[in-house]
Amino acid sequence: MNIPSFDEKYLSQIPALEQLINLGFEYLTPEEALAARQGKAGNPLLEEILRKQLKDINRIPYKGNEYRFSEENLQLAAQRLKNVGYDGIRQTNEAIYERLTLGLALGQIVEGDIKSFTSRYIDWHDWRKNTFHVTPEFTVTYRRSTRITRLHIVLFVNGIPFVVIECMPPSAPIGEAVLRLVGCQRGTHPPALLGCAQLLIAINRDTARFGTIGTPARFWSVWKEPNDADTRGALMESTRRVSTPRIEELLFSGDFAPSREFFAEAGEEREISGQAEAIYGLCHPKRLLELIYKFTVFDNGVKKIARYQQYFAIKRILSHIHASKAGRRRGGIVWHTQGSGKSLTMVMLARSLAEEPGISSPRIVLVTDRKDLDKQIKDTFAACDMASRRTKTGRDLLELVSERKTGVITTLVHKFDKALNIRKYQDDSMDIFMLIDESHRTQFGSFAARMRQMFPNACYLGFTGTPLMKKEKNNFARFGGLIDYYTIHQAMGDQAVVPLLYEARHVEMRPDEQAIDSWFECHARGLTDTQKATLKKKYVRPAWLNKTEKVLYSRALDISRHFRNTLQGAGYKGQLVAPDKISALAYHRYLDEIGLVSSEVIISAPGNRNQGETSRIDLPVESRGGDPEGHVTEFWRKMMKRYGSEEEYNNRIIDHFKYGDDPEILIVVDKLQTGFDAPRNAVLYITRTLRGHTLLQTIARVNRLHENEDGRSKEFGLIVDYVGILGNLDKALSQYNALEDFDEEDLVGTLAPIQEELKKLPQRHAGLRELFMNVRRDEEMREMLLRDRAIRSAFLERLAEFGKTLELALSNDGFISDTSAHERGMYEDDLRRFRELEKTIGPRHRVGAEIDYQGIDYYDHEPRIKEMLNTHVSASEATQLNNPPAYISPFDILNENPFCQVKQSQRVYGGKKATIAKANAIAKVARKLLAEQKEWEPAFYGKFSGLIRQAVDDFKARRLSDVEYLERITGIYANLEKRRIREVPINLRGNENATAFHRILKPYFAPPREEVGIYMLQTDNAAFHESTAASNAAIAIDDIFRRHWKVRFWDDADAIKQVMNEIDDYLYDEIKATQEIELSSDQMDEIIEKIIEIARCRMPSSRR
């Protein structure tokens, strides 16, 4: 096809216009559109059409009859919309949105009475009663100006401009179209039409982005449709060329006339591009009205429209809940990754439930397990003008649910237990919807069971931002299955979150062994040599050394410098995760002393154990709730004196962190690691070990999109690791990735182990009570009995087992319904009593906590040892683990090819990089490459595989330093790359797909021995290969893929089959028949199978 001689933006504009016409929009030429607004470029409304529609869609029902509005009222309604006062583009757009969605109250005389009736501008409930028009090159003027601009495509509903589309040629980045639409909104007098616009779309034929008025460029989103056959068929049908002669004549008139011949030659069908998918998904008349009416919110004055994952999740929920099961609506879980807008999804779901047919007076209860999350959700609803009531006590919860009023209640899960302890209450309604936030936590334990006791027939909908780990998959079944998921990889691909980069930093800790030995000789008198060695070994562990004063100071100094050199002054913030409360306060004190950055601390009250503060043997006494020097208690007293309450203390500091200049760094232990949304948060300093859910949720604190006031966007979030979490992170992400392929069939059998566990409850209860059979019910006598070490050990072990099993039982609906209240009460009373007994044992007698099998009493030694470690453990300044080559950067922890990513990414806050992590990443890529290529040349590639394996083994055995490890792995990879480049024929270089196909074809096309001399030719500069039958065939096969490639190719079985057939024809007709290279049918089948397999890996459907 010839290169077009017309404006290349038509390559996106005309297909878009034809698709919109196919979707049901009536086409208006620019001249017709101008005439419909009385020839005034400053008038955004097609007034003739608007007045007609106001008359057609509005009726006044009165005493069994219907009446029309008077002509005067219809004229007034049109004028009121046209004359909405200008108060800035965002405020004006919000005012017009309210006018469009709520209508206008007008006084009308009906049967002699003057009444007020609402005139609608849009029939939101029956989209067919509205009219839809599209026009190109729509000329508008700026307010109070003669300046003119042309909008490429404008869509009208009832004569009101709803959608503006900016078109760019395929050669232009989509960002240019976005910036033009954003730029039109700037200034004091933008075009009046933008005040009406509800949706803005940028297209360039191949891709699209959408936003609305006030959406910063960084937050414009992609739209993707489901991949089912019906949707794909309808989408394909919408992209066909317009075949109506009259419409074609109108479309290809004026400016578009020169392009008519070009598009006529292009044929009837078009590929489904990102542009076509977005226009179909956003602009189908029914979908367009639905998105604007139900899926648009104003969040503190910022207009937001649903992203595709939010829209389809809600649609699937609404479909899901109409299926009843055992007398109640079917519930389920929505797994949407952190940062994907989960709270707004709940707001939009609440709105949709209120509008859903078949649900009368829905009541919505939003349940969380943390005060900060409860407040965040309450604030989100309030910011979106949705009234919700937040319970403060169990009694408050009882009163609100007893009212049985339609609306939204937010509460904490433990308040159900408190409420039912006040009085028994049960509501059997099926129209109660329990929206459970972070359901992987909230649905465990007796509190969840109490919630289900209160609302046995409610519809339970769980929302989680991290996947349910393998052991928690029964939660899917409990809720009613997985309704929808949106993983972090999908979010990354959609640019809905920023990438996370990982950097390791190290503070070298040097215990003075001679001084420590001398101290032990002096302070550990009475202990055997073995006991002394055991005590010394225990307290020179990372869990202790990470909290010594010199280590904390060295890290605080490094964090101060790192933040100053990388983020300070750019509008971003950082978060520091400390090991415990005392360490958190130490970090705050040292950061203040150093004076380079400002910081604040958010911790819970003294005595409240944080998630990271367990009672394990390897943690110091402060972590078990003790505060011998009173630092935490004194800090808390000051905070309460300054702020008055814990809630106010949290709110004030968080608000300053989110919106103010200070603090620059927020120090936490366990609080604000989950559900804390601060988009300015760009770096996370980790100084304690994290695992599983907590680790995944914590790193997501810095993945939010953010655009500064100067228009600069946050490009990534940085994870700075001081304690070596990479192994835990890799494990957590591996579990996450495995769960992306979750299949509901995986649930089969998951509930069976739970039932087996519940059967053990009576036995474990009896085993615990058995210990005290010969002791009367006297707590003092029981305490005396527990002085015996063997009995004490058995007691703690059996108590832990009984408590775990009872917690599981109380979270199980079957156990609650099948067990009498008396029996449950007996179990709970005994657990409560025995746990009180556990507290009285005292620190000296805690088995497995302070006295070990060597008979050492750690409690007496601990404070002195801490002082000794602070004195005799020194710490160097923090350093990178290496001085790497300039091209290696902190790597994207979610990228499947981290080596390529770190090699290309140069825009790093600070410029220093990690060692072990990058070496592992390079090794991973090299191993993957070797796995693909070893089959073709086992001798050569086998040698490299052995080198990598040996290098990794050497590192694990600590025979190599970090730098040596990186250098060896990098050297191996470099040699491997050189060999790969040398063996690629010249005509394949630069074509990675064809090169991969060539490696498959080469063994089957082995040339005769006498041809080898011309196959490889060495020069002084490089090695290169002459073209061969194999390389030509590789190019031909790549061309076959290119001809058939389209969006979601791998989901189309017919397309795959067509490609396989054409490859088969080529191998038989060209290779075997023409070139006389002998290939059997089995060999051809093998080639095709391998080609398809490697193509799947190299060519995912989202790109080509």
TILO-140616 format. One record per residue (C-alpha): residue in one letter; x, y, z. Coordinates in steps of 0.5 Angstrom, whole numbers, plus 500, padded with zeros to 3 digits. Layout:
# TILO-140616
AXYZ;...
//
This chain:
# TILO-140616
M500500500;N503507498;I505512504;P499516505;S499524502;F494526507;D495528515;E497522518;K492523524;Y487521520;L490514521;S487514528;Q481519527;I477516521;P478509524;A475512530;L469516527;E467509523;Q467505529;L463510533;I458510527;N458503528;L457503535;G450508534;F453515534;E450519528;Y455523524;L455530523;T459534519;P463540522;E458544518;E452541521;A455541528;L456549527;A449550525;A446546530;R449551535;Q447557531;G453558528;K457560535;A463557536;G463559543;N457555544;P458548546;L451545546;L447543540;E441547542;E436544537;I438537539;L438539546;R431542546;K428536542;Q430531547;L428535553;K421535550;D422527549;I425524555;N421528560;R414527563;I410529569;P407523572;Y401526576;K395523579;G395517574;N396522568;E402524564;Y404531562;R409535558;F413541561;S412547558;E416550552;E418556557;N421551562;L424547557;Q428553554;L429555561;A432548563;A437549556;Q439556559;R440554566;L445548563;K448553558;N449559563;V452555569;G457560572;Y464559571;D468558577;G475554575;I475548570;R474543575;Q469546580;T465548573;N465541571;E463538578;A457543578;I455541571;Y456534572;E451535578;R446538574;L446532569;T446527574;L440530578;G436534573;L433541575;A427542579;L422547575;G415549577;Q410547573;I402548573;V399541573;E391541573;G391548576;D396546582;I403549582;K408544583;S416543583;F418537578;T425535576;S427536569;R432530566;Y437532561;I439525560;D435518561;W440515565;H436508566;D434507559;W440509554;R436508548;K431514549;N437518548;T440521542;F448520540;H452524535;V459525533;T463530529;P470531527;E474538527;F469541532;T471549533;V471552539;T473558542;Y476560549;R472564554;R473571554;S478570548;T477570540;R483564540;I480558537;T482551537;R479545534;L477538537;H479532533;I472528535;V467530540;L461526542;F454529544;V449526548;N442529547;G446535544;I451536550;P458534549;F460528553;V467526550;V473529547;I478525543;E484527541;C488524535;M495523533;P498519528;P501512529;S508515529;A507520535;P507518542;I500517546;G503522551;E503528546;A495527545;V494526553;L498533554;R494537549;L488535552;V491536559;G494543556;C487545554;Q484545561;R490550563;G489558564;T484562567;H479561561;P479554557;P474553552;A467552555;L466545552;L471542557;G466544563;C461539560;A466534558;Q465528562;L471523559;L477525555;I480520550;A487520547;I488515541;N494514536;R491508532;D495503536;T494505543;A489509547;R489513554;F483516558;G482521563;T477526565;I477533567;G483535572;T486528571;P494529571;A497526565;R501521569;F494518571;W491517565;S489509564;V488504559;W482500558;K482493556;E476489555;P474481557;N477476552;D471472551;A469470544;D462474544;T466481546;R471479541;G466478536;A462485537;L469489538;M471486531;E464488528;S465495531;T471496527;R469494520;R469500515;V462504514;S458501508;T453506508;P454510501;R451516504;I455516511;E461514507;E460520502;L459525508;L465522512;F470523506;S468530504;G472536506;D478535509;F478528509;A477527502;P484526500;S484520504;R478516501;E482512496;F487510502;F482507506;A478504500;E484500499;A485498506;G479493506;E473492510;E476489516;R481492521;E486489527;I483490534;S488495536;G488498543;Q485504540;A479500538;E478496544;A478503548;I473506544;Y469500544;G469499551;L468507553;C464509548;H458504547;P452509548;K450504554;R457503557;L458511556;L452513560;E453507565;L461509566;I459517567;Y452515572;K455510576;F462509576;T464517576;V466520583;F469526586;D474525591;N475531595;G474535588;V478531584;K474527579;K475520578;I472515573;A473507574;R479504571;Y477497567;Q479493573;Q474497577;Y468497572;F469489571;A470487578;I463491580;K460488574;R462481576;I460482583;L453484581;S452478577;H455474582;I450476588;H444474584;A446467585;S443465591;K446459595;A442456602;G438462603;R443467602;R446471596;R453468594;G459472596;G466472594;I473475594;V476481590;W483480589;H486487587;T493489588;Q495494592;G495501589;S489499584;G484503587;K480498592;S477503596;L474507590;T472500588;M468499594;V465506593;M463505586;L460498588;A456501594;R453506589;S451500584;L448496589;A443502591;E441502583;E441495582;P434492580;G432486585;I435489591;S431493595;S433498600;P441495601;R444496607;I452496607;V457494612;L464496611;V469491616;T476492617;D481490623;R484496624;K482503626;D487507621;L483503615;D477504618;K478511618;Q481511611;I475508608;K470512612;D474518609;T474516602;F466515602;A465522605;A470525600;C466522595;D459525598;M457518600;A454519607;S457513612;R456512619;R462510623;T461506629;K465507636;T463502640;G460495640;R453499643;D454504637;L454498632;L448495635;E444501635;L446503628;V444496625;S438495629;E435501625;R435497619;K436504615;T439504608;G446506608;V453505609;I456503616;T463502617;T466498623;L472494626;V471487626;H472486634;K466490635;F461485633;D464481639;K463487644;A456488641;L453481642;N456481649;I451486650;R445483648;K444478642;Y442480636;Q440477629;D438480622;D436475617;S436480611;M439477605;D440485603;I445486607;F452487604;M458486608;L464489605;I470486608;D477490607;E483486607;S479479608;H485475608;R486478616;T479480617;Q476473616;F480469621;G478468628;S472468633;F471476631;A469474624;A464468627;R461473631;M460477625;R456472621;Q452470627;M449477627;F448477620;P447469618;N444471611;A448477609;C452477602;Y460477604;L464480599;G472480601;F477485598;T484484599;G490487596;T495481597;P493474595;L491469599;M497464601;K497457599;K495455607;E489461606;K486458600;N480456604;N478463605;F476463597;A471457599;R468461605;F467467601;G464463595;G469463590;L474468587;I470473583;D475478580;Y483479580;Y488484578;T495482580;I501487581;H504485574;Q497487571;A498493574;M505494572;G503493565;D497498565;Q502503569;A497503574;V503503579;V510505579;P515500578;L519498585;L526498585;Y531494590;E537496593;A541493598;R546497603;H550494608;V553496615;E558492617;M558490624;R564488628;P564485635;D570486639;E571478641;Q576479646;A572485650;I566480649;D570474652;S573478658;W566481659;F563474659;E569472664;C567477669;H559477668;A558470667;R561467673;G558460675;L556458668;T560452665;D564453659;T559450654;Q554455657;K558461656;A559459649;T552458648;L550465651;K555468647;K553465641;K546467642;Y547475643;V551475637;R546474632;P543479627;A536480631;W540483637;L546486633;N541490628;K539494634;T545496638;E546503638;K552504633;V549500628;L542504629;Y546510628;S550508622;R544506619;A541513621;L547517618;D546513611;I539514611;S540521612;R545522607;H541517602;F535521602;R538528602;N542526596;T536523592;L529525594;Q530532598;G527538595;A523534590;G517533594;Y517526596;K517523602;G520516605;Q518511610;L523507615;V521500618;A524499625;P525493629;D521495635;K519501639;I525503642;S529502636;A524507632;L525512638;A533511637;Y532512629;H528518631;R533521636;Y539520631;L536523625;D534529629;E542529632;I545528625;G540534622;L540532615;V532530614;S526531619;S522525622;E517523626;V515516629;I508513629;I507507634;S502504638;A501505646;P506502651;G504495652;N501494645;R505489642;N506490634;Q506485629;G514485629;E515484636;T514477638;S516473645;R521469641;I528467644;D532471639;L529478641;P531483647;V526484653;E524491650;S521487644;R517483649;G513489652;G518491657;D521498657;P526498663;E529505661;G522508660;H523511653;V517508650;T513510656;E516517656;F515518649;W508516649;R506521655;K509527651;M505525645;M498524649;K500531652;R501534645;Y495531641;G490529647;S489522644;E492517640;E487518634;E489525634;Y497524634;N496519629;N492523624;R496530625;I503526624;I500523618;D497529615;H503533615;F507527612;K502527606;Y501534605;G506538609;D513539608;D515535614;P516530616;E520528610;I521521613;L516517617;I518512622;V514506624;V514499627;D508495625;K503501624;L502504617;Q505498613;T498496610;G492500608;F497507608;D496511602;A501516601;P503517594;R509522595;N512516599;A517514594;V523510598;L522505604;Y528504608;I527497611;T531495618;R527489620;T526482617;L519482614;R515476611;G509474607;H503478606;T506483611;L512484606;L508485600;Q504490603;T509494606;I513494599;A507497596;R507503600;V511506595;N508504589;R503509588;L503514582;H504521584;E505527580;N508533583;E506541583;D511542577;G508536573;R514531575;S512524576;K514519580;E518514576;F519508581;G519507588;L525505591;I526499597;V533500601;D534494604;Y539494610;V537487613;G537482607;I530481606;L531479598;G530471600;N523473603;L521477598;D523472592;K519467596;A513472597;L513474590;S514467588;Q507465592;Y504471589;N506469582;A503462583;L497464585;E496469579;D494462576;F489460581;D484456579;E477455583;E478447582;D484448587;L479449592;V477442592;G479438598;T481445601;L476444607;A477437608;P483439612;I480444616;Q474439619;E480434621;E483439625;L476441628;K475434630;K482435635;L479440639;P476436644;Q482432645;R486438646;H482441651;A482435655;G489434654;L490441657;R486440663;E489433664;L495437667;F491440673;M487434674;N490433681;V490440683;R484443686;R481450682;D486454685;E490459681;E496459686;M496452686;R496451679;E502456679;M506452684;L505446679;L508450673;R514451677;D516444675;R520445668;A517439665;I510440666;R511448664;S513446658;A507441656;F502446659;L505452654;E505447648;R498444649;L495451651;A498453644;E495448640;F488448644;G488456642;K490455635;T485450634;L479454638;E481460634;L480456627;A473453630;L470460632;S472462625;N468456622;D460457620;G459449621;F462449628;I458455630;S452452628;D453445630;T456447637;S451449643;A453456646;H454453653;E460448650;R463454646;G463458652;M466453656;Y472452651;E473460651;D472461658;D478455659;L482459654;R481465657;R483462664;F489458662;R492464658;E491468664;L495463668;E500463662;K501471664;T503469671;I508464670;G513470670;P519471665;R524467669;H520461668;R518461661;V520455657;G523457650;A523464652;E529465657;I531458660;D534454655;Y536447655;Q543449658;G539451664;I541459662;D536464665;Y537469660;Y532474663;D538476668;H543477663;E539480658;P539488660;R547487662;I548484655;K545489651;E549494655;M555490653;L553490646;N552497645;T559498648;H563492644;V560492637;S562497633;A559499626;S562502620;E559507615;A554504611;T556502604;Q554499598;L556491597;N560493591;N562498586;P559495580;P559497573;A556504571;Y550500567;I548496573;S542499577;P537497583;F533492579;D525492578;I523486583;L517484579;N521484572;E522477569;N528479566;P532484571;F538484567;C536487561;Q532492566;V537494570;K542495564;Q537500561;S534503567;Q539509568;R534514572;V536512579;Y535516585;G542516588;G546512583;K548506587;K547499587;A546492590;T551487589;I548480591;A541481588;K544483581;A548477581;N543473582;A538476577;I544476572;A545468574;K537467573;V537470566;A543466564;R540460567;K534461563;L538462557;L542456558;A536452559;E533454552;Q540453548;K543447552;E539443547;W542445541;E550445543;P550441550;A558441550;F559449550;Y553451554;G554445559;K560448561;F557455562;S552452566;G557449570;L561455571;I554459574;R552453578;Q559453581;A559460582;V553460586;D555454590;D561458592;F557464594;K553460598;A559457602;R562464603;R568462599;L567468595;S566475597;D559479594;V564483589;E567477587;Y560473586;L558479582;E564479577;R564472576;I557472574;T557478570;G563475566;I560468565;Y554472562;A558477558;N562471555;L555467553;E553474550;K559474546;R558467543;R551468542;I552474538;R558471534;E553465532;V547469529;P547470521;I548477519;N541477516;L538475523;R542480527;G537485530;N531480529;E531477536;N524472534;A527470528;T534469531;A530464536;F527460531;H533459527;R536456533;I530451533;L531450525;K539449525;P540442527;Y534440522;F538444516;A545442518;P549443511;P553438508;R560438511;E563441505;E559447506;V561449513;G567453510;I563458507;Y558458513;M562461518;L567466516;Q572470521;T574477520;D579481525;N573485528;A567480529;A565473526;F559473522;H555468518;E553468511;S545467510;T543459510;A537456509;A535456516;S536463517;N532465511;A526460513;A527463520;I525470517;A520467513;I516464519;D517470523;D513474517;I508469518;F507471525;R507478523;R502477518;H497474523;W499478529;K494482533;V492483540;R491477544;F493473539;W494467544;D487467546;D485466539;A485458537;D483459530;A489464529;I494460532;K492454527;Q492458521;V500460523;M501453524;N498451517;E502456514;I509454517;D507447515;D506449508;Y512453508;L516447510;Y513442505;D513447499;E519451500;I524447504;K523440502;A520441495;T524447492;Q530447496;E530439497;I532439504;E530432507;L525433512;S520428515;S513429517;D515428524;Q521433524;M516438521;D511437527;E517437532;I519444528;I512447529;E511445536;K518448538;I516454534;I510455537;E513454544;I518459544;A514464540;R509464546;C515465551;R518471546;M511474544;P506475549;S499477546;S500484549;R506486545;R509484538;
//
